[in-house]
C-alpha cells in the first residue's frame, strides 16, 4: 500500500541517489537510507536484513557491503525525500519513536539485537563444531570494525554539522575500544589455533611490520594531508575572490559602462560614480553587516541619515557629505526628525548645491539627537519667503515643533544656509 | 628665497622654514614633499595637481610605494611634509610612522606626516593619527585644498577633515564614561565645540567668526585635540574601536 502511494509522488522527481542516513541510524544507517530510497518503512528493511542474516549470514554480508560502498548522506530520510511523509503515515508512532531516540541508545539496542541474533543464528545453523569456537572472536572483530567504521562516519558528519567537536575524548575512546576489540578477536583466533605459545612473537612481528609500513608510508601520508588542507585553503580563498569578483563585476563594471555611455553628461556621470563609490564602501568597510540589506527600513539614526543622504544625492546629483557621531535606535520623534532632515537636505541640494557639497552632521549625545544640514549656496532668508509657501515652515520647522523638537535656520557667515534640528529622544526606548 | 640647495645644511633649512612662515602669502612659500602611496596612478595624479612648484610652492622630492621604500626615501630626502597613504604593503602607514619616529622628533627639521586616505574605517584613520600624523584628509580633496593642508601641516598646525573630526568626537565620547586620566583624555567644552563645527564642514575662519575667537585660537584648540588624541590612553581607544564594530 505505501509503495503504491509513494510511486506517483516519486515519479516526477529526478532520480534519487542512494545515501546512508546519518540521522536516527542504529548502526551504519544502511537500513534507514534504503528505506528512504525505496519509500518503505524502516522497520521492514530492518526485518528483511535480519531475515537475510538467518540465511547463512547473507544479511550481514549485504549490510557490510552497503556500509562500505554507499556514502553517508546529510540529514537522513526526512531531509532527503519528501515522500517519507508516506512512510510516516503508515507507521507514525514507530517512526517518530525511532527518530526521537538518541542514536547512542539505538546503537546499544542494535548491538544487543546483533548478539541475540548471532546466538540464534549459531544455535540454528550448523557451522560445524570446529568453526563454532571461532564465533566469539569473530563477533569481537565484527563489533570492533563496526565501532571504527561508525567512528569514521561520525567524523564525516561532524564536518557538515559542526557537532561532536567537543566530544573528542569520546570519539578517541570509541576508536581505541574498536581497535582493542579487533585485536582481542584476532588474538583469540590465534589462541584457538593453538599457537598461544607463539602469540608474543607473532604480536611482535605484527608490530614490527606495522612500524615498517608507517615509516615507509608516513611521509606520503603526512604530505597528502598537508596537500589536502592546503588545497582546501586555496579553495576557500578562491571562493572569497570569486565573491568579490562577482560583486565588482556586477556593480562596478555595470556602472563604468553607464558612465562611458553618459560621458557627455557630467551630472549623470558624477551621480553614477558617487552611487557606486557609496555602494562599494558599504560593501568593503562594513565589518559584518554586508551592506546588502538595502531593502528593509533603517533601524537607527545613523542608518537613516546615511540612507536619506544617499537617496537625495542620487535624486538631485549634488554630493552630500555625511558625518555621524554616535547612534541610537529610531523612535517616533527621531523618525520625524529624520524626515525633517531629509527635507532640509532636499532644499540644500536644490537651492544651494552649486556652491559645493552639502554637509550633513548628525550627533547623538545622551538623549539629544542633533542634525545639521549646511550648504554653500546663495543663502536663504525665511522672512522674505511669502507666508503661503509652507515648504520650510511646515515640513521642517512645523514637523519638528509638533514632535517636541526645535529647528533653526540661519545664514552661515561666509555664505550658505545651515539648518539645525534638535530633538530629545522619546522616553521609553526598548 | 628658500632654495632647495640650502636644505643641505640644517641652519639653512631652519631659516627657510622661518622665512616661509613669515612670508605667508602666495608665491613665497616653498615646501618639500614626499608622496607615499602604493597606486602609481594616484601618485601621478597628485604630482600633476600639486607638483607645479612655480604655482603651488610644493616640490615633490620623492615617491614611494611601500613601507621599506618610504622609510628609505624619507630618510634620504628629509622632506618637510610626507603625504602618507593609510593602506600600504609592508605594514601600512602606521609602520612608516613608527620607523620614522626619530625624524618626526627632530627639533631642527621635523618631518611631518599628513595622512591621505580613501579608507572609511575609523580604526585606520585614528591609528595613523595616533602614530604621529599631523592630520588626515580624504582622497576626494581638491588640489588647492590639499596644497593648503600641506602648508598648514608644514607650519606645525593640525589638519582635521570633517570626517576625522567625527571619528575623534566618537572616540572621545565613549571614553568619557570612565576616563582613566581625566586631564589627558578629556576634551574641553571648547575643543568639542570646535570639533563639531569642523565636522559640520566649517573652515577655521568660519569657526573663528562663529565662536568669536581668533583663527589662531581655533588652531591651538585643534592642535590640543590632536595632542590629546596622540597621547590618549591606548586601552580606551582600542575598547572604543571594538565596541564600535559591535554596534
Interface residues (C-beta under 8 A of the other chain):
Chain A: X281 X284 X285 X287 X288 X321 X323 X324 X325 X326 X327 X357 X359 X361 X363 X365 X372 X374 X412 X413 X414 X418
Chain B: X119 X120 X121 X162 X163 X165 X166 X169 X170 X173 X196 X199 X200 X201 X202 X203 X205 X206 X209 X210 X245 X247
